[in-house]
């Protein structure tokens, strides 16, 4: 006998296709050419679970790439490892999720189960994967390989990430998109609108979309003949269901209208899956979970009016809200990364909190008004970070933006408010923060812009340019060039908390006042930061460090001379 409740428990809440709840990368060197295996996703769990799920085949492939295996070797080794895992532990809660394009996604398990497996099995698996490999992939650096040697280190990172994912507000309510729920607190049963699936064409397509201007009608009637046939067969059944239930279960789009698409109750989409590929792992998983004796019994239950006990509401499912996915970058003591988080309002601070929680093992710089970044809040928000520091804003203005960018690897900027009426032209930032974001993009610092709901914007530079950020920066660049021309000399010497650069009178020079290549400024800033870290009492300096530090000073002097000249009129000798 088919249990619809049991069936619903193995399906996600937001829709048949689970939302991505986290994107994890950092196992492969960032300077290498990116490959799809260099990251993986954590997925929304089935309705009965309260933790993210992971596909071991994908995760292990990413780790294998990190330790130096080629793409093909990593895929093969990861697939075999996942198959052995499933064979040895069939009771681990394996789930096959639905994907509208791929009928054979790899099986997934709860993240906590995968973490427990990593702690025990990863060292042995890593050793066996590397056995017989004579040449490591260039994408893998020594630091990456050393960092991935410890299964506990990876497991601890994933455990912290899972804790953040479970608590983070990420699931919009379909009835009120402004209301966000966490995985821990959301209701198990989906909202009525979430029972409806967007069906722009045949799920699990057999053919590629035709390359023609009038493909729409052809797509339905010819490219997918079996789907077209099933669609016509299900029409009278859907009409009868709608009449019995008093609510439409299938919206049939006009195939001649290229702006129209089908929308259907999830049970009817599952009916198509059972009809089209009854031997797929996904369909077999549904049959087993529901207790059906066969796929035919499950198909009968999916069109039985008695099965439609969960409230549903036909709607344009194209506009279904997606989860706000977390982003994590694997970092450890061997890979030092510093990220800045910039926010200026109380509303933005809530978003900043969850972004900071995702900065696991990362050094962070918080740029915010003093009243929003007190020590108590910062310590709590940055509890997963490797360390933190704060620079205070004054009247929403950011002081010394180049100095900020010189000391970080990534910049995260959060909107001040959420006012959709302003349109895409206004990023809802102060002019000063706009300029910081523009400067980061132009200087090649990885920069991300976030709305208050943690959704991102991929091309903020378009908005910034229209709002005059380029013109304002051009004026400042002219001022920097003029100031630098008037300098008589620049001296290079470290002192606590300085820039490492001084004028002829011994006054500290700001990076923001100088017309120097940004790479050179970063070089000087790193040299000065190393001094601050080592020489801060109790000093950890030794003769080896002092010799290296002095050698670096001489290198910087030569680099400055190459840019400014040894004896240029208006600049003077660089010493």
Order of alpha helices (4+ residues) and beta strands (2+ residues): alpha-beta-beta-beta-alpha-alpha-beta-alpha-alpha-alpha-beta-beta-beta-alpha-alpha-beta-beta-alpha-alpha-alpha-beta-beta-alpha-beta-alpha-beta-alpha-beta-alpha-beta-beta-alpha-alpha-beta-beta-alpha-alpha
